[in-house]
Amino acid sequence: MNKPITILAIESSCDETSAAVIINGNIVSNVTASQDVHQQYGGVVPELASRVHQLHIVPVVDAAIKKSGVALEQFSAIAVTAGPGLIGSLMVGVSFAKAMALSLNIPLISVQHMQAHVSAHFIRRPIPAFPFLCLTVSGGHTQIVLVRDFTDMAVIGETRDDAAGEAFDKTAKMLGIPYPGGPLIDKLAQQGKVRFEFPLAQVLAYDFSFSGLKTAIRNFIQQHLRTHPDFIQENKSDIAASVQHAIVTMLMQKVRRASQELQINRIAIAGGVAANSGLRKALLEWAKEDNVAVFIPDFEYCTDNAAMIAMSAHYKYINKQFSDQKLVPSARLTF
């Protein structure tokens, strides 16, 4: 009888410390600790993030292992996010994973964070048939990924400057909404109307640009505040709805174009912004209009978590894609 493939995965790329255990492709535990310390600063402070990871990583990993019921000697490999992300945060996870793999004398698996977001679609069944397109949208990245297989993925479009998630968070900050602002913008948008028009960047091919939108939003708010000091308070929901509409429109334009030109009608979304109700609604409406199959992951697998790291590592293990003790994290690790 073959020994089951049992992997402990660790995620620490930004401000969530997470650990998960996967057995033969099935997630049996997924524990995540978030960090509240950044709220007072309106964004993630890298140095503080890495310090809190050091406090969280041992109890989080311990909780994930205990919840799984797996003994240490039963693990086949240790997987870890090697990038992209905050370098200090990545170093905490990678150092811990390397030490654990060395002490147990088992393989180490390096996982690319954005590939893992795509792999979140392999956690639940049915999974999208290959090939499919995945719109991967988070606070730091916006990409369209052509997914040919479990480990064969290629970025065919990405942001040339800021990410969609950053546009949401920066808008929230302009409106006086506490961090993390993206989810709160979404809630406000559901209560508001699309009354204000913002420019949509025209970028070639399947690439995105959100820096101009952020500037336009700032100028719009400042202009109205000069003559109407209560403008934000009186129009907050409508501003949120209008901004969300602009961001979702840009995302949909590109993914629809890629779908039509590549003749791929299976569309997935991933990343933190995949939890946005406006984006989900737009995708589901598209699915009703055209012959398009849309795949949306569970909310718990949209934001950073170790389950997606574990799923990516499972297929890397099958393909014997192992790392060694020379593994070094990279803040800008590419596919």
C-alpha positions as CSV (number, residue, x, y, z in Angstrom):
1,M,0.0,0.0,0.0
2,N,1.4,3.4,-1.1
3,K,2.0,5.9,1.7
4,P,-0.4,8.9,1.3
5,I,1.0,12.2,0.1
6,T,0.8,14.3,3.2
7,I,2.1,17.9,3.1
8,L,2.2,20.7,5.6
9,A,2.0,24.1,3.9
10,I,2.9,27.5,5.3
11,E,1.9,30.9,4.0
12,S,3.4,34.2,5.3
13,S,3.6,36.5,2.3
14,C,1.9,39.5,3.7
15,D,-0.1,39.9,7.0
16,E,-1.7,36.5,7.4
17,T,0.1,33.6,9.0
18,S,-1.4,30.4,7.8
19,A,-0.7,26.7,7.9
20,A,-2.6,23.8,6.3
21,V,-2.4,20.0,5.9
22,I,-3.3,18.2,2.7
23,I,-3.6,14.4,2.3
24,N,-3.8,13.0,-1.2
25,G,-5.2,16.3,-2.5
26,N,-7.8,16.8,0.3
27,I,-7.4,19.7,2.7
28,V,-7.8,18.4,6.2
29,S,-6.9,21.5,8.2
30,N,-6.4,25.2,7.4
31,V,-5.6,27.6,10.2
32,T,-5.0,31.4,9.7
33,A,-4.1,34.2,12.1
34,S,-4.6,37.7,10.9
35,Q,-2.9,40.9,12.1
36,D,-4.8,43.8,13.5
37,V,-1.8,45.9,14.3
38,H,-1.8,47.6,10.8
39,Q,-5.3,49.1,11.1
40,Q,-4.0,52.2,12.9
41,Y,-1.5,52.9,10.0
42,G,-4.0,52.5,7.2
43,G,-1.9,49.8,5.5
44,V,0.5,46.9,6.1
45,V,3.7,47.9,7.8
46,P,6.3,45.4,6.6
47,E,8.5,45.4,9.7
48,L,5.5,45.0,12.0
49,A,4.2,42.2,9.8
50,S,7.3,40.1,10.0
51,R,7.5,40.5,13.8
52,V,3.9,39.3,14.2
53,H,4.6,36.4,11.9
54,Q,7.3,35.3,14.3
55,L,4.8,35.4,17.1
56,H,2.1,33.5,15.2
57,I,3.9,30.9,13.2
58,V,4.6,28.3,15.9
59,P,1.0,28.3,17.4
60,V,-0.6,28.4,13.9
61,V,1.5,25.4,12.6
62,D,0.9,23.5,15.8
63,A,-2.9,24.1,15.5
64,A,-3.0,23.0,11.9
65,I,-1.1,19.8,12.7
66,K,-3.2,18.9,15.7
67,K,-6.4,19.6,13.8
68,S,-5.3,17.3,11.0
69,G,-4.5,14.5,13.4
70,V,-1.2,13.8,11.4
71,A,1.9,12.8,13.3
72,L,5.1,14.5,12.4
73,E,6.7,11.3,11.0
74,Q,3.8,10.9,8.6
75,F,4.5,14.1,6.6
76,S,5.8,13.6,3.0
77,A,7.0,17.2,2.5
78,I,6.9,20.8,3.8
79,A,5.7,23.5,1.4
80,V,6.0,27.2,1.8
81,T,5.3,30.4,-0.1
82,A,8.6,31.7,-1.5
83,G,7.2,34.8,-3.1
84,P,6.0,37.2,-4.2
85,G,5.3,39.2,-1.1
86,L,6.9,41.2,1.7
87,I,10.5,40.0,2.0
88,G,10.6,40.1,5.8
89,S,7.3,38.1,6.1
90,L,8.5,35.6,3.5
91,M,11.7,35.0,5.3
92,V,9.8,34.0,8.5
93,G,7.8,31.3,6.7
94,V,10.7,30.1,4.5
95,S,13.1,29.8,7.4
96,F,10.6,27.9,9.5
97,A,9.8,25.5,6.6
98,K,13.4,24.9,5.8
99,A,14.2,24.1,9.4
100,M,11.2,21.8,9.7
101,A,12.0,19.9,6.5
102,L,15.6,19.5,7.5
103,S,14.7,18.2,11.0
104,L,12.2,15.7,9.5
105,N,14.5,14.8,6.6
106,I,11.7,15.3,4.1
107,P,11.5,17.3,0.8
108,L,10.9,21.1,0.7
109,I,8.5,22.5,-1.9
110,S,8.7,26.1,-3.0
111,V,5.3,27.6,-4.0
112,Q,4.7,30.8,-6.1
113,H,2.0,32.7,-4.3
114,M,0.0,33.8,-7.4
115,Q,0.1,30.3,-8.8
116,A,-1.3,29.1,-5.5
117,H,-4.3,31.5,-5.8
118,V,-5.2,29.8,-9.1
119,S,-4.7,26.4,-7.4
120,A,-7.5,27.4,-4.9
121,H,-9.8,26.2,-7.7
122,F,-8.6,22.6,-7.3
123,I,-9.7,22.4,-3.6
124,R,-13.4,22.0,-4.4
125,R,-15.0,19.8,-7.1
126,P,-15.8,20.0,-9.9
127,I,-12.6,21.8,-11.0
128,P,-12.5,23.8,-14.3
129,A,-11.6,21.8,-17.4
130,F,-8.3,22.7,-18.9
131,P,-7.5,25.1,-20.5
132,F,-9.2,27.9,-18.6
133,L,-8.5,31.6,-17.9
134,C,-8.1,32.8,-14.3
135,L,-8.5,36.5,-13.4
136,T,-6.3,36.8,-10.4
137,V,-6.9,40.0,-8.5
138,S,-5.5,41.0,-5.1
139,G,-4.0,43.9,-3.2
140,G,-0.7,43.6,-5.0
141,H,-1.4,41.8,-8.2
142,T,-3.9,41.9,-11.1
143,Q,-3.3,39.2,-13.8
144,I,-5.0,37.1,-16.4
145,V,-3.5,33.6,-16.3
146,L,-3.8,30.9,-19.0
147,V,-4.1,27.6,-17.0
148,R,-3.1,24.6,-19.2
149,D,-2.7,22.1,-16.4
150,F,-2.2,21.9,-12.6
151,T,1.3,23.2,-12.8
152,D,1.4,24.7,-16.3
153,M,0.3,28.3,-16.1
154,A,1.3,31.4,-18.0
155,V,0.5,35.1,-17.3
156,I,-0.9,36.6,-20.5
157,G,-1.9,40.0,-19.0
158,E,-1.1,41.9,-15.9
159,T,-1.2,45.4,-14.4
160,R,1.5,47.8,-15.6
161,D,1.4,49.8,-12.3
162,D,-1.0,49.4,-9.4
163,A,-3.3,46.5,-8.7
164,A,-7.1,46.6,-8.5
165,G,-7.0,45.7,-4.8
166,E,-4.7,48.7,-4.2
167,A,-7.2,51.0,-6.0
168,F,-9.9,49.8,-3.7
169,D,-7.8,50.3,-0.6
170,K,-6.5,53.7,-1.6
171,T,-10.0,54.8,-2.4
172,A,-11.1,53.7,1.0
173,K,-8.4,55.7,2.6
174,M,-9.5,58.8,0.7
175,L,-13.0,58.3,2.0
176,G,-11.8,57.9,5.6
177,I,-12.6,54.2,5.7
178,P,-10.3,52.1,8.0
179,Y,-7.9,49.5,6.6
180,P,-8.5,47.0,5.1
181,G,-10.8,49.2,3.0
182,G,-11.6,47.0,0.0
183,P,-14.3,44.9,1.7
184,L,-15.9,48.0,3.3
185,I,-16.0,49.7,-0.1
186,D,-17.8,46.7,-1.4
187,K,-20.4,46.9,1.4
188,L,-20.9,50.6,0.8
189,A,-21.2,50.0,-3.0
190,Q,-24.1,47.7,-2.4
191,Q,-26.0,50.5,-0.7
192,G,-25.1,53.2,-3.3
193,K,-25.8,54.1,-7.0
194,V,-23.4,54.5,-9.9
195,R,-23.7,58.3,-10.2
196,F,-20.1,59.4,-10.9
197,E,-18.1,58.5,-14.0
198,F,-14.3,57.8,-13.8
199,P,-11.9,57.3,-16.7
200,L,-11.0,53.8,-17.8
201,A,-7.4,53.3,-18.8
202,Q,-6.9,52.1,-22.3
203,V,-3.9,49.6,-22.2
204,L,-2.9,47.3,-25.0
205,A,-3.6,43.6,-25.1
206,Y,-4.7,42.0,-21.8
207,D,-2.8,44.4,-19.5
208,F,-4.3,46.7,-16.9
209,S,-3.5,50.1,-15.3
210,F,-5.1,51.5,-12.2
211,S,-2.7,54.4,-11.3
212,G,-4.6,56.8,-13.5
213,L,-7.9,55.8,-11.9
214,K,-6.5,56.5,-8.4
215,T,-5.4,59.9,-9.5
216,A,-8.8,60.7,-11.0
217,I,-10.6,59.7,-7.8
218,R,-8.3,61.8,-5.7
219,N,-8.8,64.9,-8.0
220,F,-12.5,64.3,-8.1
221,I,-12.8,64.2,-4.3
222,Q,-10.6,67.2,-3.7
223,Q,-12.5,69.3,-6.3
224,H,-15.8,68.6,-4.7
225,L,-14.5,69.2,-1.2
226,R,-13.4,72.7,-2.1
227,T,-17.0,73.8,-2.5
228,H,-18.8,71.2,-0.5
229,P,-17.0,70.1,2.8
230,D,-19.6,67.4,3.5
231,F,-19.4,65.9,0.0
232,I,-17.8,62.6,1.1
233,Q,-20.1,62.0,4.0
234,E,-23.2,62.8,2.0
235,N,-22.1,60.7,-1.1
236,K,-19.9,58.0,0.3
237,S,-22.0,55.1,-0.8
238,D,-22.5,56.5,-4.3
239,I,-18.7,57.2,-4.6
240,A,-18.0,53.6,-3.6
241,A,-20.5,52.2,-6.1
242,S,-19.1,54.4,-8.9
243,V,-15.4,53.4,-8.1
244,Q,-16.3,49.8,-7.8
245,H,-18.2,50.0,-11.2
246,A,-15.1,51.5,-12.9
247,I,-12.7,48.8,-11.5
248,V,-15.0,45.9,-12.3
249,T,-15.6,47.3,-15.8
250,M,-11.9,47.4,-16.5
251,L,-11.4,43.9,-15.2
252,M,-14.3,42.5,-17.2
253,Q,-13.3,44.3,-20.5
254,K,-9.9,42.5,-20.4
255,V,-11.0,39.1,-19.4
256,R,-13.9,39.1,-21.9
257,R,-11.5,40.1,-24.7
258,A,-9.1,37.3,-23.7
259,S,-11.9,34.8,-23.6
260,Q,-13.1,35.8,-27.1
261,E,-9.7,36.0,-28.8
262,L,-8.4,32.8,-27.3
263,Q,-11.8,31.1,-27.6
264,I,-11.7,29.8,-24.0
265,N,-15.1,30.0,-22.3
266,R,-14.1,28.7,-18.9
267,I,-13.4,31.6,-16.6
268,A,-12.2,31.5,-13.0
269,I,-11.4,34.3,-10.5
270,A,-9.0,34.2,-7.6
271,G,-7.3,36.4,-5.0
272,G,-8.7,38.7,-2.3
273,V,-10.7,40.8,-4.8
274,A,-12.5,37.6,-6.0
275,A,-14.6,38.1,-2.9
276,N,-15.9,41.4,-4.2
277,S,-19.7,41.2,-4.8
278,G,-19.6,43.5,-7.8
279,L,-17.1,41.4,-9.7
280,R,-18.9,38.2,-8.8
281,K,-22.2,39.7,-10.0
282,A,-20.6,40.9,-13.3
283,L,-19.1,37.4,-14.0
284,L,-22.4,35.6,-13.2
285,E,-24.3,38.0,-15.5
286,W,-21.8,37.3,-18.3
287,A,-22.3,33.6,-17.8
288,K,-26.0,34.0,-18.3
289,E,-25.6,36.2,-21.4
290,D,-23.0,34.0,-23.2
291,N,-21.9,30.4,-23.3
292,V,-19.4,31.0,-20.5
293,A,-18.7,28.8,-17.4
294,V,-17.7,30.8,-14.4
295,F,-15.8,29.3,-11.4
296,I,-15.7,31.2,-8.1
297,P,-13.8,29.9,-5.1
298,D,-15.2,29.8,-1.6
299,F,-14.6,33.0,0.4
300,E,-12.2,31.3,2.7
301,Y,-9.9,30.5,-0.2
302,C,-10.0,34.0,-1.8
303,T,-7.8,35.8,0.7
304,D,-4.3,34.6,1.6
305,N,-4.4,31.1,3.1
306,A,-2.2,28.0,3.3
307,A,-4.8,25.6,1.8
308,M,-4.1,27.0,-1.7
309,I,-0.3,26.7,-1.0
310,A,-0.9,23.1,0.0
311,M,-2.9,22.3,-3.1
312,S,-0.3,23.8,-5.4
313,A,2.4,21.8,-3.5
314,H,0.4,18.6,-3.9
315,Y,0.8,18.7,-7.7
316,K,4.4,19.8,-7.4
317,Y,5.1,16.8,-5.2
318,I,3.5,14.5,-7.8
319,N,5.8,16.0,-10.5
320,K,8.8,15.8,-8.1
321,Q,9.3,19.6,-8.2
322,F,11.3,19.9,-5.0
323,S,13.6,22.6,-3.6
324,D,16.6,22.4,-1.4
325,Q,18.0,24.1,1.6
326,K,19.4,26.9,-0.6
327,L,15.9,28.2,-1.2
328,V,15.8,32.0,-0.8
329,P,12.5,33.9,-0.8
330,S,11.9,36.6,-3.4
331,A,9.7,39.6,-3.1
332,R,9.1,39.6,-6.8
333,L,9.1,35.9,-7.6
334,T,7.5,35.3,-11.0
335,F,5.8,32.2,-12.5
